Amino acid sequence: MEELLFQAALSALGEAFPDMPVFTEKVRQGYEEPAVFLTLSECMVKREMGNRFRAEGTFSLRAGPGKEDALSGAEMLSQLEGAFRGKDGMALSEGKVLADGTIEGTLTAKAIGFWQEDGPPLMGKMNYTLELGGGKD
């Protein structure tokens, strides 16, 4: 289930930023900005009646626009908002961009689906909540 939530989040980021790398693990060597870092903080799966389930994954998101100014960060924040706008149940809170233009936030992805006897679970509905800001200045 974690993998399904991760793939949904990566897919939405990939659509919004097709030329920008999205890292899901620590980078051992240098990387070029702009870049997005996405790590899974926690995942909860709750089985409901029959073969129905609810899942929620919380991701830490950090993005750097590659320029050390808040304007670039604000532009990237707007693009991140657009990446998840229009998804089922999308809610976005106001956030702030750090002085160096870096964006930090939390992405919550929720899924409702059905277990299958064979193969991966089927997802019926996906909700995203993206909270950006709240980082330390």
C-alpha positions as CSV (number, residue, x, y, z in Angstrom):
1,M,0.0,0.0,0.0
2,E,2.9,2.4,0.8
3,E,4.1,1.8,-2.7
4,L,0.8,2.8,-4.3
5,L,0.6,6.0,-2.3
6,F,4.2,6.8,-3.1
7,Q,3.6,6.2,-6.9
8,A,0.5,8.4,-6.8
9,A,2.5,11.3,-5.2
10,L,5.5,10.8,-7.6
11,S,3.1,10.7,-10.6
12,A,1.5,14.0,-9.7
13,L,5.0,15.6,-9.1
14,G,6.3,14.2,-12.4
15,E,3.4,15.7,-14.3
16,A,4.0,19.1,-12.8
17,F,7.8,19.0,-13.1
18,P,8.7,16.6,-15.9
19,D,12.3,17.8,-16.1
20,M,13.0,18.1,-12.4
21,P,14.4,15.1,-10.4
22,V,12.4,13.9,-7.5
23,F,14.6,12.1,-4.9
24,T,13.1,9.6,-2.6
25,E,16.2,8.7,-0.7
26,K,19.2,10.6,0.7
27,V,21.6,11.8,-2.0
28,R,25.1,10.6,-1.3
29,Q,26.7,12.9,-3.8
30,G,25.8,16.4,-5.0
31,Y,22.7,17.1,-7.1
32,E,21.7,20.0,-9.3
33,E,18.8,22.2,-8.3
34,P,16.0,22.6,-8.9
35,A,15.0,19.3,-7.2
36,V,12.3,17.9,-5.0
37,F,12.9,15.5,-2.1
38,L,10.0,13.3,-1.0
39,T,10.2,10.9,1.9
40,L,7.5,8.8,3.5
41,S,7.0,9.7,7.2
42,E,4.3,7.3,8.1
43,C,1.6,5.1,6.5
44,M,-1.6,3.8,8.0
45,V,-3.8,1.1,6.4
46,K,-7.1,0.3,8.0
47,R,-9.2,-2.6,6.8
48,E,-12.9,-1.9,6.8
49,M,-15.9,-4.1,6.0
50,G,-15.3,-6.9,3.6
51,N,-12.4,-6.2,1.4
52,R,-12.5,-2.4,1.6
53,F,-9.6,-0.5,3.1
54,R,-8.6,3.1,3.8
55,A,-4.9,4.1,3.6
56,E,-3.2,7.4,4.5
57,G,0.5,8.2,3.9
58,T,2.2,11.3,5.2
59,F,5.3,12.5,3.2
60,S,7.9,15.1,4.0
61,L,8.4,17.3,1.0
62,R,11.4,19.7,0.5
63,A,11.9,21.6,-2.8
64,G,14.6,24.0,-3.9
65,P,14.1,26.2,-6.9
66,G,17.8,26.5,-7.6
67,K,18.0,30.2,-7.1
68,E,18.5,31.9,-3.7
69,D,15.6,34.2,-3.6
70,A,12.1,34.0,-2.3
71,L,10.5,34.9,-5.6
72,S,11.7,31.7,-7.2
73,G,10.4,29.8,-4.2
74,A,7.0,31.5,-4.5
75,E,6.8,30.5,-8.2
76,M,7.7,26.9,-7.4
77,L,5.1,26.9,-4.5
78,S,2.5,28.0,-7.1
79,Q,3.5,25.1,-9.3
80,L,3.4,22.6,-6.5
81,E,-0.1,23.8,-5.6
82,G,-1.1,23.2,-9.2
83,A,0.4,19.7,-9.1
84,F,-2.3,18.5,-6.7
85,R,-5.2,20.9,-7.6
86,G,-8.1,19.1,-9.2
87,K,-7.3,15.8,-7.5
88,D,-10.2,14.2,-5.4
89,G,-10.5,16.0,-2.1
90,M,-7.5,18.2,-2.6
91,A,-7.0,20.8,0.2
92,L,-4.1,23.2,0.3
93,S,-3.1,25.3,3.3
94,E,-1.3,28.6,3.0
95,G,2.4,28.2,3.5
96,K,5.5,30.3,3.6
97,V,8.7,30.1,1.5
98,L,12.0,30.2,3.4
99,A,14.3,33.2,2.9
100,D,16.6,31.2,0.6
101,G,13.7,30.1,-1.6
102,T,13.5,26.6,-0.2
103,I,10.0,25.1,0.4
104,E,9.3,22.6,3.1
105,G,6.0,20.9,3.7
106,T,3.9,17.9,4.3
107,L,2.0,16.0,1.7
108,T,-0.8,13.7,2.8
109,A,-2.2,11.2,0.4
110,K,-5.4,9.2,1.2
111,A,-6.7,6.2,-0.6
112,I,-9.9,4.2,-0.5
113,G,-9.8,0.9,-2.3
114,F,-10.5,-2.8,-2.3
115,W,-8.2,-5.8,-1.6
116,Q,-7.8,-8.3,-4.3
117,E,-7.1,-12.0,-3.8
118,D,-4.3,-11.9,-6.4
119,G,-2.2,-8.9,-7.2
120,P,-2.0,-5.4,-5.7
121,P,-5.0,-3.7,-4.1
122,L,-7.3,-1.7,-6.3
123,M,-7.6,2.0,-5.4
124,G,-11.0,3.5,-5.8
125,K,-10.3,7.1,-4.7
126,M,-7.2,9.2,-4.0
127,N,-7.2,12.4,-1.9
128,Y,-4.3,14.7,-1.5
129,T,-3.6,17.3,1.2
130,L,-0.6,19.5,0.7
131,E,0.6,21.6,3.5
132,L,3.6,23.8,2.6
133,G,5.6,26.0,4.8
134,G,6.1,25.7,8.5
135,G,9.9,25.3,8.0
136,K,12.4,27.0,10.2
137,D,13.7,30.3,9.0
